[in-house]
Amino acid sequence: MSLAKRFFSQTRKPEGFLGKIMLGTMNSGHAKLADWGVSHLPDAAPNHVVDLGCGGGRNAGELLKRYPKAHVTAVDYSELSVEKARAYNKAMIAAGRCEVLQGDVSELKLPTEAYDLATAFETIYFWPGLEKCFAQVAKVLRPGGYFMICNESDGTDPTSLKFEQIIDGMKNHTAQVIEAALKAAGFADVKTDHHPSKPWLTVLARK
């Protein structure tokens, strides 16, 4: 495996030295995309938020700022990501407003119907079966809770499709595929927005 392939494959589950470098780029590299996604969130003030596939923890930190009375739980499959996210949100963890857990979105070990909002930034590309994983998200959301997905790829742009050939286990999904999987998993009121000049995609659904 080439060094480039090994490096880009770290986006799936950062590990080791290359994983640390990848995590170092995630927080800054995805900031504009994530902020654009967050702009689609409803004005409601959730009490409990879960950020799935939290990576380096920057987006969990932004959610803590946006909702100053909320508690944010950040979850990631990668032990290294959990370590990085905990360091990034150290002050909020100490204040009792944040926790970072290692977990698998295909089998979430979180309280049932405990969260008002779930977010997934740049992560569903690697989820093992959208409908199955979305059903897990629905399980932990309260009735009326929101689930927001934010992707850099709309599933059709050539650059992202090339990365499917480089990164093992990566799959870019179109808005239509995401919407169908959300509805099959029990979500309704699914709204999709494409960025006007980039292949960015935000999907907001309600349980």
N, C-alpha and C positions, 0 to 999 in steps of 0.2 A: 504494500500500500504506500502510495506517495505521501510525502509530508503534507502537501496541500490537502489531499483527501483526508488524512488523519486529523488535520486541524479543523476543517469544516465539519467533519463528523462529530466534533465536540459540541456542536449546537444541540445535538440530541440528548446527550448525557455527559456534561463536562466532567473530566477525570484527569488527574495528574497535572503535569506541567503545562501541556497544551490546553487543558481545560481551564487552568487558571488564567492563561492569556485570553482565551475566548470569553470568559466571564468578565474580564477587565474591559472588553470592548462592548459587551452587551448593554450595560447601563447607559453609556453615552451614545452608542451607535443606534439604539432603538428609541431614544428619548422623543424625537419629533413624532415618530409613528405612534408611540404610546400616548403622547399628549393629544394627538389628533383623535385617537380612539376614545380617550377619557372625555373629550368634549361632547360625545354622544350620550353620556350617562344622564339619566333623569335627574331632575332637581331634588327629588326626595332625599332625605338624610338617613341612610341605613345605619343601624346599630351594629350589625355584624357583617363583615365583608370577608370573603375568601378569594385570594389570588392564586390561581392554579398554574403551575409551571413558572414559579416566581423568578427563576434565574438568579441574577445578582442582587435582587431585592429593591431596585430603584422604583419600580412601579408600585410595590406595596407601600413604599415611603411616600409616593405622591398621593396615593389613596388616603393615607393617614392625614396628609395636609388638607386634602379636599373635604374630608369628613372628620373634622376635629373631635367629634364626640363618639366616633366609631372605634370598634376593636377590629383589627385586621389580622387574619390568619393567612400566612403565606405557606404554600406547599410546593415541594419540588421532588422529583424522582432522584436527582443527583445529590449525593452527600456533600460534594464540593459546593454546589449551588446553595444548599442549606447553610453551610458555613459562611459563605460570602454574604448571603442575605441577612444572616444574623448580625454579622459585623456592620453591615450597612445601616441596619435599623436598631443598633444597640441601645440608643437612648430611648426609643419608643418601647422596646422590650422591657427595659428597666422600669419604665413608667407604667407597665401593665397594659399597654394599648396594642401590643403586637406579639405574635408568636410565630415562629418559623418551624415547620415540621417536614420531615421526610415522608413522602407518600407516593402512592401509585394512583393516578386518576382513574384507572380502570377498576379499582377496588378501594374507594375512598373510605378511610377509617375515621370519619368525622361524624359529629352528631346529626341525626336526621332532622330536617326542617329547622335548622339552626341559623341560617344565613339569609340576609335580605338581598345580598348582591354577590355574584361570583364573576370573576374576570379571568380571561385567558389571553395573554399577549404573546404573539409569536410562538405558539406552542402546539396547537392542535395538529400541526403537520406530522407530529410524532405519536399522536394518541392511537392506541391499538384498537381501532373500530370506533368510528364517531358515534353511532347510535348507542352503543354500550357505554361509552364514556360520558356522553351527554346525559344518559339516564342516571348515572352516578351523580352528576352535577344536580340534576333535578331532585334527586333524593335528599340532598343536603340543603336545598333552598326551601324557604317558607313559601306557602301559596302566595302568589303575587310577586314573588322575588324575581329579580332580573339576572340574566346571564349575558355578559358582553364578551364577544370574541373580536380580537383585533389582529389582522394578518397583514404582512407586507406584500403578500401575493394574493391575487384574486383567482389563482388557479389556472390562468391562461397566459401570463406574461412569459416570454421566452427565457429570460434570465433565470427566473425561479424554477422553471421546468428543467433547465440544465442542471440545477443543483440536486434535483431528484436522482440524477445519474451519478452524482458524487457522494451524496450523503445517504448511507444505508438507513432504511426505514422511514425516509421522508416522503410525504405525499402532499402535494398542493391541492387544495379543494376549491371548487367553484362555489359561488354564492348559492347556486341552486342545490348543490349537494349538501352544503351545510344546513340550509333551510329545511330540506327534506329530513335530514337526520335529527334536527332539533324537534320538528313536529312529531316524528316517530317516537321520540324520547319523552314527549309530554309537554313540550313548550308550545306557546301560542304567541300571537302578536309579534311575529318575527319581522324585523325591519333591517334592511341592508343599505349600506351607503358606500359608494365608491369614491375615492379621492378624485377630484376633478382633473388632476394632471399626473397621477401616479397609480400604479396597480394596487394601491392600498385598499383594504376592505375592512369595514366594521359591521358586525352583525349584533343586533340587540334583540333578545327574546325574553318573554315573560312566562313564568310558570303558571 
